[in-house]
Amino acid sequence: MPQVSATASYQRTILSEFAEVFGDLPFGQANSWRIGLNVTQPLWDGGRTRTAVAVAKLGVDATRLGISAQRTALVLAVGQAYWDAALAVRAVEIGQAALTSAEETLAQTQLAFDHQAAAEFDVVRSQVARDNQATGLIQLGAQRDIAMANLARLIDAPLDRPIALATPLEGDDGAAISAIARGQAALTADQPPVAVAAAENSVQLREATLRQLGAQVMPSLAATTDFGLVDYPEDIHPFNTDWRTNWTVGVGISVPLFDGFRARALERAAKRDVAAARARLADVKEQVAVTARVVDAQLAAATATWEQARRTVEQAQRAFAIAELRFAQGASTHLELVDARTQLEQAELNRARSARDVRVATLRRDLLAGLPLGAGGP
């Protein structure tokens, strides 16, 4: 684009060596007013403008890639916080069920002791087991509140309002959830890894910077025009005399000759930056490939663990039912019943944790293409 500038000035001459030479001529007068307009139109600048625009566009692309990566990372963080909260809620439910069972056992033991069918030791053990379960439930409740507060912070919800979790921890809605998450992250079906795209952009930016430095040593050609009005009034007021006009048009060329080897040094540094960016790109591609394998392995392990935990819960439920029946018939001790209840509670907690891990690993796998480097790994 052309460059346009306007100037206006007033000058008062106190003493002049030309005062007696010019006499009544306008030159060398005590007062002078000048108004000017300058227009410069670049005709050719050796590629400076073109390379500068290319560098600026690549900078914009880099910023957009960064925004996209941060958006995807935020979606993953919200999803993980949600499943953490769901796990904490489920842990409280499991702990509450175990506490209810311990209270029922204490009531049965107390009744048996009242009818002289149980020892005082069994009553004391039942009370201790119930109290330990109540203490553990308090801790689980605190963990649930912390997880809910973290989720509320991430979704910008008021901390003083309760949050209801609509999606259960276990379900067959993984595909729908992943589709929603990818939509929130603005990821397309053929989305290339954003980390690789950012590294490629960095290489292109360094190469464009190198070309920009090369353009700095090229000649430049520009057309200029200057239009000026000059007035030499006898007094300070410029509006009671005639203004004289100056108008010039010209073409100028500028050729860099010597800059103390600054351009050469900058070019060498830029070439090193290009080489480093290319090496970084190769490294990023390897890291992305490794991260994809890690995420797939994590998901496979979480899925296998969840299947195993599901079977373990079924067996623990059966064992606890048998232990309750045996205890009610007096065929087993209170220790056997407490042990069966503890194993059932642990199995249900392991299943809940495995379900959470499957959810998070699935979400990370589906968002992996849009995540910044390092956010998709362990």
SULFENDA-V400503 format. One record per residue. N is the residue number from 1. RES is the residue in three letters. SS is DSSP state (@ for helix, = for strand, . for the rest). NEAR is the number of other C-alpha atoms within 8 Angstrom. Layout:
BEGIN
n = [N N]
res = [RES RES]
ss = [SS SS]
near = [NEAR NEAR]
END
This chain:
BEGIN
n = [1 2 3 4 5 6 7 8 9 10 11 12 13 14 15 16 17 18 19 20 21 22 23 24 25 26 27 28 29 30 31 32 33 34 35 36 37 38 39 40 41 42 43 44 45 46 47 48 49 50 51 52 53 54 55 56 57 58 59 60 61 62 63 64 65 66 67 68 69 70 71 72 73 74 75 76 77 78 79 80 81 82 83 84 85 86 87 88 89 90 91 92 93 94 95 96 97 98 99 100 101 102 103 104 105 106 107 108 109 110 111 112 113 114 115 116 117 118 119 120 121 122 123 124 125 126 127 128 129 130 131 132 133 134 135 136 137 138 139 140 141 142 143 144 145 146 147 148 149 150 151 152 153 154 155 156 157 158 159 160 161 162 163 164 165 166 167 168 169 170 171 172 173 174 175 176 177 178 179 180 181 182 183 184 185 186 187 188 189 190 191 192 193 194 195 196 197 198 199 200 201 202 203 204 205 206 207 208 209 210 211 212 213 214 215 216 217 218 219 220 221 222 223 224 225 226 227 228 229 230 231 232 233 234 235 236 237 238 239 240 241 242 243 244 245 246 247 248 249 250 251 252 253 254 255 256 257 258 259 260 261 262 263 264 265 266 267 268 269 270 271 272 273 274 275 276 277 278 279 280 281 282 283 284 285 286 287 288 289 290 291 292 293 294 295 296 297 298 299 300 301 302 303 304 305 306 307 308 309 310 311 312 313 314 315 316 317 318 319 320 321 322 323 324 325 326 327 328 329 330 331 332 333 334 335 336 337 338 339 340 341 342 343 344 345 346 347 348 349 350 351 352 353 354 355 356 357 358 359 360 361 362 363 364 365 366 367 368 369 370 371 372 373 374 375 376 377 378]
res = [MET PRO GLN VAL SER ALA THR ALA SER TYR GLN ARG THR ILE LEU SER GLU PHE ALA GLU VAL PHE GLY ASP LEU PRO PHE GLY GLN ALA ASN SER TRP ARG ILE GLY LEU ASN VAL THR GLN PRO LEU TRP ASP GLY GLY ARG THR ARG THR ALA VAL ALA VAL ALA LYS LEU GLY VAL ASP ALA THR ARG LEU GLY ILE SER ALA GLN ARG THR ALA LEU VAL LEU ALA VAL GLY GLN ALA TYR TRP ASP ALA ALA LEU ALA VAL ARG ALA VAL GLU ILE GLY GLN ALA ALA LEU THR SER ALA GLU GLU THR LEU ALA GLN THR GLN LEU ALA PHE ASP HIS GLN ALA ALA ALA GLU PHE ASP VAL VAL ARG SER GLN VAL ALA ARG ASP ASN GLN ALA THR GLY LEU ILE GLN LEU GLY ALA GLN ARG ASP ILE ALA MET ALA ASN LEU ALA ARG LEU ILE ASP ALA PRO LEU ASP ARG PRO ILE ALA LEU ALA THR PRO LEU GLU GLY ASP ASP GLY ALA ALA ILE SER ALA ILE ALA ARG GLY GLN ALA ALA LEU THR ALA ASP GLN PRO PRO VAL ALA VAL ALA ALA ALA GLU ASN SER VAL GLN LEU ARG GLU ALA THR LEU ARG GLN LEU GLY ALA GLN VAL MET PRO SER LEU ALA ALA THR THR ASP PHE GLY LEU VAL ASP TYR PRO GLU ASP ILE HIS PRO PHE ASN THR ASP TRP ARG THR ASN TRP THR VAL GLY VAL GLY ILE SER VAL PRO LEU PHE ASP GLY PHE ARG ALA ARG ALA LEU GLU ARG ALA ALA LYS ARG ASP VAL ALA ALA ALA ARG ALA ARG LEU ALA ASP VAL LYS GLU GLN VAL ALA VAL THR ALA ARG VAL VAL ASP ALA GLN LEU ALA ALA ALA THR ALA THR TRP GLU GLN ALA ARG ARG THR VAL GLU GLN ALA GLN ARG ALA PHE ALA ILE ALA GLU LEU ARG PHE ALA GLN GLY ALA SER THR HIS LEU GLU LEU VAL ASP ALA ARG THR GLN LEU GLU GLN ALA GLU LEU ASN ARG ALA ARG SER ALA ARG ASP VAL ARG VAL ALA THR LEU ARG ARG ASP LEU LEU ALA GLY LEU PRO LEU GLY ALA GLY GLY PRO]
ss = [. . = = = = = = = = = = . . . . . . @ @ @ @ . . . . . . . . = = = = = = = = = = = = = = . . . @ @ @ @ @ @ @ @ @ @ @ @ @ @ @ @ @ @ @ @ @ @ @ @ @ @ @ @ @ @ @ @ @ @ @ @ @ @ @ @ @ @ @ @ @ @ @ @ @ @ @ @ @ @ @ @ @ @ @ @ @ @ @ @ @ @ @ . . . . . @ @ @ @ @ @ @ @ @ @ @ @ @ @ @ @ @ @ @ @ @ @ @ @ @ @ @ @ @ @ @ @ @ @ @ . . . . . . . . . . . . . . . . . . . @ @ @ @ @ @ @ @ @ @ @ . . . . . . . . . @ @ @ @ @ @ @ @ @ @ @ @ @ @ @ @ @ @ @ @ @ @ . . . . = = = = = = = = = = = = . . . . . . . . . . . . = = = = = = = = = = = . . . . . . . @ @ @ @ @ @ @ @ @ @ @ @ @ @ @ @ @ @ @ @ @ @ @ @ @ @ @ @ @ @ @ @ @ @ @ @ @ @ @ @ @ @ @ @ @ @ @ @ @ @ @ @ @ @ @ @ @ @ @ @ @ @ @ @ @ @ @ . . . . . @ @ @ @ @ @ @ @ @ @ @ @ @ @ @ @ @ @ @ @ @ @ @ @ @ @ @ @ @ @ @ @ @ @ @ @ @ . . . . . . . .]
near = [4 7 7 8 7 8 8 8 7 8 8 7 9 5 5 7 5 7 10 6 5 10 6 4 7 7 6 10 12 10 13 12 12 12 11 11 11 11 11 11 10 11 8 8 12 9 9 10 7 7 13 9 8 9 11 8 8 11 9 8 9 11 8 8 11 9 8 12 12 10 9 13 12 8 11 12 9 11 10 9 11 10 12 10 12 12 12 13 9 10 11 12 8 11 13 9 8 11 12 8 8 12 9 8 9 12 8 8 12 10 8 10 12 8 7 7 7 12 8 7 6 10 13 8 9 13 9 8 10 12 8 8 12 9 8 9 12 8 8 12 10 8 9 12 8 8 12 10 9 9 12 12 10 9 7 6 8 7 8 4 6 5 6 4 7 4 4 7 12 5 6 5 6 9 7 7 8 11 8 8 12 12 8 9 12 7 10 6 4 4 8 8 11 13 13 12 10 11 12 10 11 10 12 9 11 12 11 11 11 11 9 12 11 10 12 9 9 10 10 12 12 12 12 12 11 12 11 11 11 12 12 13 12 7 6 6 6 10 4 6 8 5 7 7 8 9 8 7 8 7 8 8 8 7 8 8 4 5 7 4 7 7 11 7 8 9 11 8 8 12 10 8 9 11 8 8 12 10 8 9 12 8 8 12 9 8 9 12 8 8 11 11 8 10 14 9 8 9 13 8 8 13 11 8 9 12 8 8 13 9 8 9 12 8 8 12 9 8 9 12 8 8 12 9 8 10 12 7 7 7 7 10 8 10 6 9 13 9 8 12 10 8 9 12 11 8 12 11 10 9 12 12 9 13 13 13 10 12 11 11 12 11 12 11 12 9 14 10 10 16 15 11 9 6 7 13 7 4]
END
